[in-house]
Amino acid sequence: MNLTKGNISSSLIVFTLPMVAGALLQQCYNIADTLIVGRLIGSDALAAVGSAYTLMVFITSVVTGLTMGGGTLAAIRHGAGQTPQLRKCVASSAVITAAAAIILTALSFTCLDWTLRLMQVPADIRPIMSCYLSTVFWGIILISIYNFCASMLRAIGDSSTPLWFLAAAVILNILLDLLFILHLGMGINGAAIATVIAQAAAAIGIAVFTIARHPHLRISAGTLRQLRWRDLRYVTSFSILTSTQQSIMNFGILMVQGLVNSFGTAVMAAFAAGVKIDSLAYMPAQEFGNAFSTFVAQNHGAGKQHRIVRGLNRAIIITTIFSATVALAVCLFARPLICLFVDSAETDIINHGIRYLRIEGPFYFGIGILFLWYGYYRAVRLPAMSVVLTIISLGLRVALAYLLSAIPSIGVAGIWWAIPIGWILADTVALAYYRLHRVTKKEPISGWRTWAEKVIE
């Protein structure tokens, strides 16, 4: 799709739909494990898989952020019709992503025991979680390959192709889960192996497709030889800020996970189920924010700033309406949603889960609009502002979570209330900065540095 022309609302929605479907399917990797593990193995295994999911999201957010940064720059080059620069951008992003994936995989295995202690994983859960992660860590490189190819395809307007490879991988994941756990009795390790095999199928499939169908996205030896340090430095500096934003966001969630773990297995299991429901509930809004980022990047490259302003206004309206609808459904059906993950006899887990959803659900609009701001600032080449917003949102969330949960009359509910408060404050700062420093030039930084970048330094 060419997002620099045509009706803004319909273009955004049509471009977003395959991304939403793909993101929901990607969540199914872990949700399939959670459902099957929780039902067939038990609550201890459910708590372990849920806590492992939070850790994996943090680890992979580093390379995911790098690919998002590279994809944004590729979209700007594509919108400007600069094919040679697009090729260099793709090659630079590939080199950076590959190096990051290898380093992260090595560090994940080396620091596994230390990480479990940092997360305050209960002693009875630690062996199960360690077993699961020892296999799932092999998927970091596979996730990196998939996300790199998906980001580059979306940068040139193809949001549908990644969906098909994910759909096949999710079906394979579920079938292998049932085979390894139900029929072969491999337990939690079977769920981990199934996930890695499915990730391999998605990564190999989309890589072959990208190489075969899009010559301008191929990484040739000649392009790599032409790369200069300034090319790598340009893409690296931009991508690192995007990666930092993603990493900080998920590191904050990881710190909250450690606090949740200190309240025991019942709260861990409830949080694991609640986070999965949350992920599905506002995932469309997150992907809409990513699609909006591509829209802004292409129009920024084409110099159509008036179209970006109109797009932002319409995107906020669409996100608010969607978030309100989803919030109502989650609050009304909180009990049956939690019961999808745990047995109806687990009343303590269910009650904690319901309370979590009914506190957080009404504020989904806050995180939805925040995703739009992340995408906007990334696309106009102000990724540092996205980092600042993440620090504000997550810093306040973590601080309030620890402060409020320490009050006996509030307890664990303080963790739940801290999350939406962080969203709303970050949205307020983003809007204020937008009104004070609205980007009107094709190159937003020319001879001066923004407040956001000074903060990062």
Rosetta blueprint (number, residue, H / E / L):
1 M L
2 N L
3 L L
4 T L
5 K L
6 G L
7 N L
8 I H
9 S H
10 S H
11 S H
12 L H
13 I H
14 V H
15 F H
16 T H
17 L H
18 P H
19 M H
20 V H
21 A H
22 G H
23 A H
24 L H
25 L H
26 Q H
27 Q H
28 C H
29 Y H
30 N H
31 I H
32 A H
33 D H
34 T H
35 L H
36 I H
37 V H
38 G H
39 R H
40 L H
41 I L
42 G L
43 S H
44 D H
45 A H
46 L H
47 A H
48 A H
49 V H
50 G H
51 S H
52 A H
53 Y H
54 T H
55 L H
56 M H
57 V H
58 F H
59 I H
60 T H
61 S H
62 V H
63 V H
64 T H
65 G H
66 L H
67 T H
68 M H
69 G H
70 G H
71 G H
72 T H
73 L H
74 A H
75 A H
76 I H
77 R H
78 H H
79 G H
80 A H
81 G L
82 Q L
83 T H
84 P H
85 Q H
86 L H
87 R H
88 K H
89 C H
90 V H
91 A H
92 S H
93 S H
94 A H
95 V H
96 I H
97 T H
98 A H
99 A H
100 A H
101 A H
102 I H
103 I H
104 L H
105 T H
106 A H
107 L H
108 S H
109 F H
110 T H
111 C L
112 L H
113 D H
114 W H
115 T H
116 L H
117 R H
118 L H
119 M L
120 Q L
121 V L
122 P L
123 A L
124 D L
125 I L
126 R H
127 P H
128 I H
129 M H
130 S H
131 C H
132 Y H
133 L H
134 S H
135 T H
136 V H
137 F L
138 W L
139 G H
140 I H
141 I H
142 L H
143 I H
144 S H
145 I H
146 Y H
147 N H
148 F H
149 C H
150 A H
151 S H
152 M H
153 L H
154 R H
155 A H
156 I L
157 G L
158 D L
159 S L
160 S L
161 T H
162 P H
163 L H
164 W H
165 F H
166 L H
167 A H
168 A H
169 A H
170 V H
171 I H
172 L H
173 N H
174 I H
175 L H
176 L H
177 D H
178 L H
179 L H
180 F H
181 I H
182 L H
183 H H
184 L L
185 G L
186 M L
187 G H
188 I H
189 N H
190 G H
191 A H
192 A H
193 I H
194 A H
195 T H
196 V H
197 I H
198 A H
199 Q H
200 A H
201 A H
202 A H
203 A H
204 I H
205 G H
206 I H
207 A H
208 V H
209 F H
210 T H
211 I H
212 A H
213 R H
214 H L
215 P H
216 H H
217 L H
218 R L
219 I L
220 S L
221 A H
222 G H
223 T H
224 L H
225 R H
226 Q H
227 L L
228 R L
229 W H
230 R H
231 D H
232 L H
233 R H
234 Y H
235 V H
236 T H
237 S H
238 F H
239 S H
240 I H
241 L H
242 T H
243 S H
244 T H
245 Q H
246 Q H
247 S H
248 I H
249 M H
250 N H
251 F H
252 G H
253 I H
254 L H
255 M H
256 V H
257 Q H
258 G H
259 L H
260 V H
261 N H
262 S L
263 F L
264 G L
265 T H
266 A H
267 V H
268 M H
269 A H
270 A H
271 F H
272 A H
273 A H
274 G H
275 V H
276 K H
277 I H
278 D H
279 S H
280 L H
281 A H
282 Y H
283 M H
284 P H
285 A H
286 Q H
287 E H
288 F H
289 G H
290 N H
291 A H
292 F H
293 S H
294 T H
295 F H
296 V H
297 A H
298 Q H
299 N H
300 H H
301 G H
302 A H
303 G L
304 K L
305 Q H
306 H H
307 R H
308 I H
309 V H
310 R H
311 G H
312 L H
313 N H
314 R H
315 A H
316 I H
317 I H
318 I H
319 T H
320 T H
321 I H
322 F H
323 S H
324 A H
325 T H
326 V H
327 A H
328 L H
329 A H
330 V H
331 C H
332 L H
333 F L
334 A H
335 R H
336 P H
337 L H
338 I H
339 C H
340 L L
341 F L
342 V L
343 D L
344 S L
345 A L
346 E L
347 T H
348 D H
349 I H
350 I H
351 N H
352 H H
353 G H
354 I H
355 R H
356 Y H
357 L H
358 R H
359 I H
360 E H
361 G H
362 P H
363 F H
364 Y H
365 F H
366 G H
367 I H
368 G H
369 I H
370 L H
371 F H
372 L H
373 W H
374 Y H
375 G H
376 Y H
377 Y H
378 R H
379 A H
380 V L
381 R L
382 L L
383 P H
384 A H
385 M H
386 S H
387 V H
388 V H
389 L H
390 T H
391 I H
392 I H
393 S H
394 L H
395 G H
396 L H
397 R H
398 V H
399 A H
400 L H
401 A H
402 Y H
403 L H
404 L H
405 S H
406 A L
407 I L
408 P L
409 S L
410 I L
411 G L
412 V L
413 A H
414 G H
415 I H
416 W H
417 W H
418 A H
419 I H
420 P H
421 I H
422 G H
423 W H
424 I H
425 L H
426 A H
427 D H
428 T H
429 V H
430 A H
431 L H
432 A H
433 Y H
434 Y H
435 R H
436 L H
437 H L
438 R L
439 V L
440 T L
441 K L
442 K L
443 E L
444 P L
445 I L
446 S L
447 G L
448 W L
449 R L
450 T L
451 W H
452 A H
453 E H
454 K H
455 V H
456 I H
457 E L
